[in-house]
Amino acid sequence: MAVPHTMRAVQYSKFGGGASDLQHVEVAVPGPTKDQVLVKVEAASINPVDWKAIQKGLLRIFAPAKLPHTPGTDLAGEVVGLGPGVTSFAIGDKVASWTGTAIGGALAEYAVAPIKSTVKRPANVSAVDGAALGIAGQSALQSLRDYGDIKLDGSSNNKNVLVTAASGGVGTYAVQIAKLGGAHVTATCGSRNIDLIKSLGADEVVDYKTPEGAKFQSPSGKKYDVVIHCADYQAFGAFKPQLASTMAKVIDLTPSPKSLVTAGWQGLTFASHRFVPFLMKSKSDDLALLCNLVSEGKLRTVVDSTTPLSRAEEAWQKQIDGHSTGKVVITVGEE
Ligand SMILES: NC(=O)c1ccc[n+]([C@@H]2O[C@H](COP(=O)([O-])OP(=O)(O)OC[C@H]3O[C@@H](n4cnc5c(N)ncnc54)[C@H](OP(=O)(O)O)[C@@H]3O)[C@@H](O)[C@H]2O)c1
């Protein structure tokens, strides 16, 4: 496949803006360096971190490396170029990738992808699925398995798990992965999504706008061993009455300085419950595992919307609004 010299991309050139600051530009196709491949992007997905941390400039010491910046870290597409020395991929491979916060680049026709966080997708894993998995899928997997000790072999049937904001990109995967582990799953979401979250396998679903939902109460009175907290920051005390008496963990996906202080204090005082600030670390093994779960029909992506690159600002605004159900995906090359 001949690679052109220039491509369409979406960029912003200052920190602190919003969807209206995204510009459609024609720029040079990037060249892959050592340990990178060049991907013709078929789909990309947007995550909260893209606007609420990276675009706001909160990570500007290292991400993005420079402005103007082409945002988006999660993509799927076809390998069309190999960096020097790359032998683990071939031209024509269909891949999924997390490009990294410093590189971004997914909202474009072509993007460079580091091989350490890029995997070949099985033939039956669509570009939309591949693009959705990067941050959301890996966060759900790592928070449950690595911090919540949920084993994917189904042997965690003695665990009660709560997933908050279960209708979001992370939550829709987390409910399914916790069920693969055999756990009893309680989930919170808005009333319009209760049936969907039950269809993903949740045993009990609570409307977060009810008094019970606001207190994270399980309808059957279950006490949680693991909480995957995907909604906005809540102090540890809000969860405490609902936790199992020994060694319960609240994995906080929206950590703040307050959660770091709480976690530090609990560590110093050898507390029996733990508040665990979480940060996703992309690993090719985990991305490959998630692709395989999708390929085997054990994990499905809930897609909120697919929007062409030419209307990327609409998808960006949808993610900012915070009411998407599942993943907000951009398709590339179908306009
Ligand atoms: N630390 C990390 O490494 C890491 C990694 C990934 C994600 N995150 C963070 O985790 C959070 C979730 O990410 P995401 O991609 O899943 O977000 P998302 O897809 O934007 O989540 C949107 C969903 O959350 C629901 N929701 C919002 N507030 C809720 C509440 N209080 N209770 C129940 N449901 C609620 C919304 O439902 P309604 O429309 O009904 O309100 C909506 O369906 C974000 O804050 C993100 O930044 C952190």
The ligand as an SDF file (V2000), in Angstrom:
LIG
                    3D

 48 52  0  0  0  0  0  0  0  0999 V2000
   -6.5850    5.9950   36.4660 N   0  0  0  0  0  0  0  0  0  0  0  0
   -6.6060    5.4450   35.2530 C   0  0  0  0  0  0  0  0  0  0  0  0
   -5.6170    4.8550   34.7780 O   0  0  0  0  0  0  0  0  0  0  0  0
   -7.8850    5.5160   34.4650 C   0  0  0  0  0  0  0  0  0  0  0  0
   -8.0430    4.7520   33.3050 C   0  0  0  0  0  0  0  0  0  0  0  0
   -9.2480    4.8090   32.6410 C   0  0  0  0  0  0  0  0  0  0  0  0
  -10.2660    5.6460   33.0920 C   0  0  0  0  0  0  0  0  0  0  0  0
  -10.0410    6.3980   34.1990 N   0  0  0  0  0  0  0  0  0  0  0  0
  -11.1050    7.2690   34.7310 C   0  0  0  0  0  0  0  0  0  0  0  0
  -12.2100    6.4430   35.0610 O   0  0  0  0  0  0  0  0  0  0  0  0
  -13.4050    7.1690   34.8470 C   0  0  0  0  0  0  0  0  0  0  0  0
  -14.3320    6.3510   33.9670 C   0  0  0  0  0  0  0  0  0  0  0  0
  -13.7850    6.2980   32.6540 O   0  0  0  0  0  0  0  0  0  0  0  0
  -14.7320    5.8820   31.4410 P   0  0  0  0  0  0  0  0  0  0  0  0
  -13.9170    5.8770   30.2140 O   0  0  0  0  0  0  0  0  0  0  0  0
  -15.4860    4.6840   31.7990 O   0  0  0  0  0  0  0  0  0  0  0  0
  -15.7260    7.1490   31.4390 O   0  0  0  0  0  0  0  0  0  0  0  0
  -17.0150    7.3820   30.5810 P   0  0  0  0  0  0  0  0  0  0  0  0
  -17.1690    6.3320   29.5580 O   0  0  0  0  0  0  0  0  0  0  0  0
  -16.9970    8.7950   30.1330 O   0  0  0  0  0  0  0  0  0  0  0  0
  -18.2070    7.2370   31.6610 O   0  0  0  0  0  0  0  0  0  0  0  0
  -19.4530    7.7440   31.3320 C   0  0  0  0  0  0  0  0  0  0  0  0
  -20.5450    6.9730   32.0800 C   0  0  0  0  0  0  0  0  0  0  0  0
  -20.3990    7.1550   33.4930 O   0  0  0  0  0  0  0  0  0  0  0  0
  -21.7100    7.1990   34.0530 C   0  0  0  0  0  0  0  0  0  0  0  0
  -21.6490    7.9040   35.3240 N   0  0  0  0  0  0  0  0  0  0  0  0
  -21.1740    9.1490   35.5540 C   0  0  0  0  0  0  0  0  0  0  0  0
  -21.2410    9.4420   36.8710 N   0  0  0  0  0  0  0  0  0  0  0  0
  -21.7640    8.3510   37.4870 C   0  0  0  0  0  0  0  0  0  0  0  0
  -22.0570    8.0520   38.8310 C   0  0  0  0  0  0  0  0  0  0  0  0
  -21.8240    8.9320   39.8310 N   0  0  0  0  0  0  0  0  0  0  0  0
  -22.5480    6.8370   39.1090 N   0  0  0  0  0  0  0  0  0  0  0  0
  -22.8030    5.9360   38.1280 C   0  0  0  0  0  0  0  0  0  0  0  0
  -22.5450    6.1740   36.8190 N   0  0  0  0  0  0  0  0  0  0  0  0
  -22.0210    7.3710   36.5020 C   0  0  0  0  0  0  0  0  0  0  0  0
  -22.5410    7.9350   33.0310 C   0  0  0  0  0  0  0  0  0  0  0  0
  -23.8850    7.5730   33.1830 O   0  0  0  0  0  0  0  0  0  0  0  0
  -25.0650    8.6740   33.0100 P   0  0  0  0  0  0  0  0  0  0  0  0
  -24.9890    9.1590   31.6160 O   0  0  0  0  0  0  0  0  0  0  0  0
  -26.3050    7.8990   33.3180 O   0  0  0  0  0  0  0  0  0  0  0  0
  -24.7630    9.7770   34.0110 O   0  0  0  0  0  0  0  0  0  0  0  0
  -21.9340    7.4450   31.7100 C   0  0  0  0  0  0  0  0  0  0  0  0
  -22.6490    6.3540   31.1580 O   0  0  0  0  0  0  0  0  0  0  0  0
  -13.0200    8.5200   34.2520 C   0  0  0  0  0  0  0  0  0  0  0  0
  -12.9810    9.4920   35.2770 O   0  0  0  0  0  0  0  0  0  0  0  0
  -11.6170    8.2710   33.7230 C   0  0  0  0  0  0  0  0  0  0  0  0
  -10.8290    9.4430   33.7000 O   0  0  0  0  0  0  0  0  0  0  0  0
   -8.8800    6.3600   34.8870 C   0  0  0  0  0  0  0  0  0  0  0  0
  1  2  1  0
  2  3  2  0
  2  4  1  0
  4  5  1  0
  4 48  2  0
  5  6  2  0
  6  7  1  0
  7  8  2  0
  8  9  1  0
  8 48  1  0
  9 10  1  0
  9 46  1  0
 10 11  1  0
 11 12  1  0
 11 44  1  0
 12 13  1  0
 13 14  1  0
 14 15  2  0
 14 16  1  0
 14 17  1  0
 17 18  1  0
 18 19  2  0
 18 20  1  0
 18 21  1  0
 21 22  1  0
 22 23  1  0
 23 24  1  0
 23 42  1  0
 24 25  1  0
 25 26  1  0
 25 36  1  0
 26 27  1  0
 26 35  1  0
 27 28  2  0
 28 29  1  0
 29 30  1  0
 29 35  2  0
 30 31  1  0
 30 32  2  0
 32 33  1  0
 33 34  2  0
 34 35  1  0
 36 37  1  0
 36 42  1  0
 37 38  1  0
 38 39  2  0
 38 40  1  0
 38 41  1  0
 42 43  1  0
 44 45  1  0
 44 46  1  0
 46 47  1  0
M  CHG  2   8   1  16  -1
M  END
$$$$
